[in-house]
């Protein structure tokens, strides 16, 4: 019986992966989530189990029309702060790719990325959300919140497609979540940090000044982890990520909701790229990114459409399998990224931590955020760099030497 059950679970896992692969962003995200769970639960047999936090549905969102792609109500997870952190708030906007067409959004609304019906009832609070000082030294006793992502456009859309039964209400979801949290005590916050990873990292950039305006008498800063998606040529010389983002913008009508400081002089698709937004953000912002981001390598630089013969296949799965010419191409991508943030880094209020790793979302994983062997730049791990910057203990403009010099990386390897 046990063998039969294991066989069934194995078949179910394979079928699930095949279904997920129809939408490239969810296909990748499932792979990274697998690595994330392995790092959280498999790092040490002696590690204590993570804090599990239940889902809270935002019932007040209905009056705002703030609903997920399928029309269900959005939600969040919250763990209350205490002691010195009782009046401090950390808000994390969840990531998880995007949908760039009616078809992919229809598929997405049958998943946790488009419907609260499919969201996990409990999730682990680890990394920047951990409640343990030894895992999260500066924010462990803050009010910590994870806002679930179910709109497919980084919390920016405000339209609908009645024929397809799709609600593109990400902007309203963000506003409804903030309104609910304000009613739960965030309006009295003395300190606040808006964060997010991947699509949520992009959202934290998009909403950084909004969040600051919401709390005019509070010390507010923003953290974008793995959200610096570059408008870069792919390995074929094409523009795979620009074409994809263009689909997101067109499908959800984002030309009407993206920051006017950008759309008044650039096209809407360009204004979905953070490199064209960060220069206009007034609130202090910290960019945490890898110079060879795994998501961008797999889905922006060398997706199948740009690499039909699979010459980059092994390299995208394991950086140690990249050829010298492929590494040279990736070094050019790194230089492009560093040139893009030069002006941003010149501002004293902003922070930067760009390490030369093949990874994605380093604040959400315990092993990369803060552990005995965390990635470091100049011997400083990510959690302490972010804390030093937030609390003004020191300025942080940390840029790693080029690959392969950093031996502290936790590079993602896919099978």
C-alpha positions in Angstrom: 0.0 0.0 0.0 2.8 2.4 0.9 4.6 1.7 -2.4 1.3 2.3 -4.3 0.8 5.6 -2.5 4.3 6.8 -3.3 3.8 5.8 -7.0 0.6 7.8 -7.1 2.2 10.9 -5.5 5.0 10.7 -7.9 2.7 10.6 -10.9 0.7 13.4 -9.5 3.9 15.5 -9.0 4.9 14.9 -12.6 1.4 15.8 -14.0 1.4 19.0 -11.8 4.7 20.1 -13.3 3.5 19.5 -16.8 0.4 21.6 -16.2 2.4 24.3 -14.6 4.8 24.5 -17.5 2.1 25.9 -19.8 2.6 29.3 -18.1 6.3 30.1 -18.0 6.3 32.4 -15.0 4.5 29.8 -12.8 6.7 27.1 -14.1 9.8 28.9 -13.0 8.3 30.0 -9.7 7.5 26.3 -8.9 11.2 25.5 -9.5 12.4 28.3 -7.2 9.9 27.4 -4.6 11.2 23.9 -4.5 14.7 25.2 -3.9 13.3 27.6 -1.3 11.6 24.8 0.7 14.7 22.6 0.4 16.8 25.4 1.9 14.3 26.2 4.7 13.5 22.6 5.8 16.6 20.8 4.6 19.3 23.1 5.7 19.7 21.5 9.2 18.0 18.5 10.7 18.4 20.2 14.1 16.8 23.5 13.0 13.5 24.3 14.8 10.3 24.2 12.7 9.4 27.6 11.2 6.6 29.7 12.6 3.4 28.9 10.7 0.9 31.8 10.2 -2.7 31.5 9.1 -4.4 33.3 6.2 -6.7 36.3 7.0 -9.2 37.2 4.3 -9.8 40.9 3.7 -13.6 41.0 3.9 -13.7 44.8 3.6 -12.1 44.5 0.2 -15.5 43.6 -1.4 -16.8 47.2 -1.0 -13.7 48.4 -2.9 -14.0 45.9 -5.7 -10.6 44.7 -4.6 -10.6 41.1 -5.7 -8.4 38.4 -7.1 -8.4 37.5 -10.8 -11.3 35.1 -10.3 -13.3 37.6 -8.1 -12.5 36.0 -4.7 -11.4 38.2 -1.8 -7.7 38.8 -1.2 -5.8 38.0 2.0 -2.7 38.3 4.1 -0.8 36.7 7.0 0.1 38.6 10.1 2.2 38.0 13.2 2.0 40.7 15.8 5.1 42.5 17.1 6.0 43.0 20.7 8.3 44.8 23.0 10.5 47.3 21.2 8.9 46.3 17.9 5.3 46.7 18.9 4.9 49.9 16.9 7.0 48.9 14.0 5.6 47.3 10.8 7.2 45.2 8.0 5.0 44.6 5.0 6.0 42.0 2.5 4.3 42.0 -0.9 4.3 38.4 -2.2 5.8 37.6 -5.6 5.1 34.9 -8.2 5.4 35.9 -11.8 2.8 37.6 -14.0 0.2 36.6 -16.6 0.6 38.3 -20.0 -2.5 37.2 -21.9 -6.1 36.4 -21.3 -5.3 32.8 -21.7 -2.5 32.8 -19.1 -4.6 34.9 -16.7 -7.5 32.5 -17.1 -5.2 29.6 -16.2 -3.7 31.6 -13.3 -7.1 32.2 -11.7 -7.3 28.5 -11.0 -4.1 28.7 -8.8 -3.1 30.4 -5.6 -1.7 33.2 -7.8 -5.1 34.2 -8.9 -7.6 33.0 -6.3 -7.8 32.9 -2.5 -9.7 29.7 -2.9 -6.3 28.0 -3.7 -4.1 29.8 -1.3 -2.3 27.9 1.5 -4.2 28.3 4.8 -0.9 28.6 6.6 2.6 29.6 5.4 6.0 29.6 7.1 7.4 32.9 8.3 11.2 32.6 7.7 14.0 34.9 6.6 12.9 38.5 6.9 9.6 37.3 8.4 11.2 35.1 11.1 10.2 35.7 14.8 13.7 34.6 16.0 16.4 37.1 16.8 19.1 34.6 15.7 17.4 34.3 12.3 16.2 37.9 11.8 18.1 40.2 14.1 16.6 43.6 13.3 12.9 42.8 12.5 12.1 39.6 14.5 9.7 41.4 17.0 8.1 43.8 14.5 4.5 43.4 13.2 5.3 41.3 10.2 2.8 40.9 7.3 2.8 39.0 4.0 0.2 40.3 1.6 -0.8 37.5 -0.8 -0.5 38.1 -4.6 -3.4 37.2 -6.8 -3.7 39.8 -9.5 -0.9 38.8 -11.9 0.5 42.3 -12.5 2.5 43.3 -9.4 -0.4 44.9 -7.6 -0.8 47.6 -10.3 -3.9 46.8 -12.5 -7.4 48.3 -12.2 -9.6 47.0 -15.0 -11.6 43.9 -15.9 -12.4 41.5 -18.8 -16.0 40.6 -18.3 -16.1 38.2 -21.2 -13.2 36.2 -19.8 -14.4 36.5 -16.2 -11.2 38.3 -15.1 -10.7 41.0 -12.6 -7.4 42.9 -12.9 -7.6 44.7 -9.5 -4.1 44.6 -8.1 -4.0 48.3 -7.3 -7.3 48.0 -5.3 -6.0 44.9 -3.5 -2.9 46.8 -2.4 -5.1 49.7 -1.2 -7.6 47.4 0.6 -4.7 45.6 2.4 -3.2 48.9 3.5 -6.5 50.2 4.7 -7.1 47.0 6.8 -3.6 47.1 8.3 -4.0 50.8 9.2 -7.2 49.8 11.1 -5.2 47.1 12.9 -2.7 49.6 14.3 -0.3 50.4 11.4 -1.5 54.0 11.5 0.4 54.3 14.8 3.6 52.9 13.4 6.8 54.7 14.4 8.8 52.6 11.9 7.8 50.8 8.7 9.4 48.9 5.9 7.7 47.9 2.6 9.4 44.9 1.1 8.8 42.3 -1.6 10.6 39.7 -3.6 10.5 39.1 -7.4 7.1 40.4 -8.8 6.6 41.6 -5.2 10.0 43.3 -5.3 8.8 45.2 -8.4 5.5 46.0 -6.5 7.5 47.4 -3.6 9.2 49.8 -6.0 5.9 50.7 -7.6 4.2 51.4 -4.3 7.1 52.8 -2.3 6.1 56.4 -2.4 2.4 55.5 -1.9 3.3 53.6 1.2 5.3 56.6 2.5 2.5 59.0 1.8 0.2 56.7 3.8 2.4 57.2 6.9 3.6 60.8 6.8 4.8 60.9 10.4 6.5 57.5 10.3 10.1 56.5 9.4 9.4 54.7 6.1 11.8 52.9 3.8 11.4 50.2 1.1 13.2 47.0 0.2 13.1 45.4 -3.3 14.5 41.9 -3.4 15.1 40.4 -6.8 12.9 43.0 -8.3 15.4 44.7 -10.6 14.2 43.2 -13.9 16.4 44.6 -16.6 15.3 45.7 -20.1 18.0 43.7 -21.7 18.6 41.8 -25.0 18.3 38.1 -24.8 20.9 35.6 -26.1 19.4 35.8 -29.7 19.5 39.6 -29.7 15.8 39.8 -29.2 13.7 41.3 -26.4 11.9 38.4 -24.7 11.3 40.1 -21.4 10.1 43.4 -23.1 7.7 41.4 -25.2 6.4 39.6 -22.2 6.1 42.7 -20.0 4.3 44.4 -23.0 1.7 41.6 -22.9 1.2 42.2 -19.1 0.7 45.9 -19.7 -1.6 45.5 -22.6 -3.7 42.7 -21.1 -4.3 44.5 -17.8 -4.4 48.1 -19.3 -1.6 49.2 -17.0 -1.0 52.4 -19.1 -3.6 54.0 -16.9 -2.2 53.0 -13.6 1.6 53.1 -13.9 3.5 56.0 -12.4 2.8 59.3 -14.3 6.4 60.4 -13.5 7.4 57.7 -16.0 4.5 57.5 -18.5 4.6 61.2 -19.2 7.8 60.7 -21.1 8.2 56.9 -21.8 5.9 54.2 -23.2 3.9 52.1 -20.7 6.0 48.9 -21.2 9.2 50.8 -20.4 7.5 52.0 -17.2 7.0 48.4 -16.0 10.8 48.1 -15.8 12.2 49.3 -12.5 15.2 50.9 -14.1 12.9 53.6 -15.4 11.2 54.1 -12.0 13.9 54.1 -9.3 15.2 57.5 -10.3 11.9 59.2 -9.4 11.3 57.5 -6.0 11.5 60.0 -3.2 11.4 57.4 -0.3 14.6 55.7 0.7 14.9 52.4 -1.2 17.2 49.4 -0.9 17.9 47.2 -3.9 18.9 43.6 -3.1 19.7 41.7 -6.2 22.0 39.1 -7.7 24.1 40.2 -10.6 23.1 36.9 -12.4 19.5 36.5 -11.3 18.3 33.0 -11.9 14.8 34.1 -13.0 16.2 36.6 -15.5 18.8 34.1 -16.8 16.1 31.4 -17.4 13.2 33.5 -18.6 14.5 36.8 -19.8 18.0 36.2 -21.2 17.8 32.6 -22.4 14.2 31.4 -22.6 13.4 28.7 -25.1 12.1 31.2 -27.7 15.6 32.8 -27.8 17.4 29.5 -27.5 15.5 27.0 -29.7 18.4 24.6 -30.0 19.0 24.5 -26.2 22.6 25.8 -26.3 22.0 27.6 -23.0 19.9 24.8 -21.4 22.6 23.4 -19.1 23.9 26.8 -18.2 20.5 28.0 -17.1 20.1 25.0 -14.8 23.6 25.1 -13.3 26.1 28.0 -13.5 29.0 25.6 -13.4 27.9 24.2 -16.7 28.2 27.6 -18.5 30.8 27.9 -21.2 33.4 30.8 -21.2 31.5 32.6 -23.9 28.2 32.3 -22.0 29.9 33.6 -18.8 31.2 36.5 -20.9 27.6 37.3 -22.1 26.5 37.2 -18.4 29.3 39.5 -17.4 27.9 42.0 -20.0 24.5 41.7 -18.3 26.1 42.4 -14.9 27.8 45.5 -16.3 24.5 46.7 -17.8 22.8 46.3 -14.3 25.6 48.1 -12.5 25.5 51.0 -15.0 21.7 51.2 -14.6 21.9 51.7 -10.8 24.9 54.2 -10.8 22.7 57.3 -10.4 20.4 55.5 -7.9 23.5 54.5 -5.8 24.8 58.1 -5.8 21.9 59.1 -3.4 22.9 58.9 0.2 19.5 57.7 1.3 19.4 54.6 -1.0 21.0 51.3 -0.3 22.4 48.6 -2.5 23.5 44.9 -2.2 24.3 43.3 -5.5 26.1 40.0 -5.1 27.6 37.9 -7.8 25.4 34.8 -7.3 23.0 32.7 -9.4 20.0 33.1 -7.1 16.6 34.7 -6.7 14.8 36.1 -3.6 17.4 36.1 -0.9 15.4 37.8 1.8 12.7 35.1 1.9 15.1 32.1 2.4 16.6 31.6 5.8 19.9 30.3 4.5 20.5 33.4 2.4 18.9 36.0 4.7 20.8 35.2 7.9 22.5 31.9 8.9 25.9 30.6 9.8 27.0 30.5 6.1 24.9 33.3 4.6 26.1 35.1 1.4 28.2 38.1 2.3 29.9 41.1 0.7 32.9 42.3 2.7 32.0 39.8 5.4 28.6 41.4 5.9 25.5 39.2 5.4 22.3 40.5 3.8 20.2 40.8 6.9 22.9 43.0 8.6 23.4 45.1 5.5 19.6 45.8 5.3 19.5 46.5 9.0 22.5 48.9 9.0 20.8 50.8 6.1 17.3 50.9 7.6 18.5 52.1 11.1 21.1 54.5 9.6 23.9 52.6 11.4 25.9 53.0 8.2 25.5 53.6 4.5 25.4 50.4 2.4 26.5 50.4 -1.2 27.7 46.9 -1.5 28.7 45.6 -5.0 30.3 42.3 -5.3 33.3 41.4 -7.5 32.4 39.6 -10.7 31.7 35.8 -10.8 33.3 33.5 -9.8 35.1 35.4 -7.0 32.3 35.1 -4.4 32.6 31.8 -2.5 29.7 32.6 -0.1 26.9 32.3 -2.7 24.1 29.9 -2.4 23.6 29.3 -6.1 20.4 27.7 -7.3 20.9 24.5 -9.2 17.9 23.0 -11.1 17.5 19.4 -12.2 
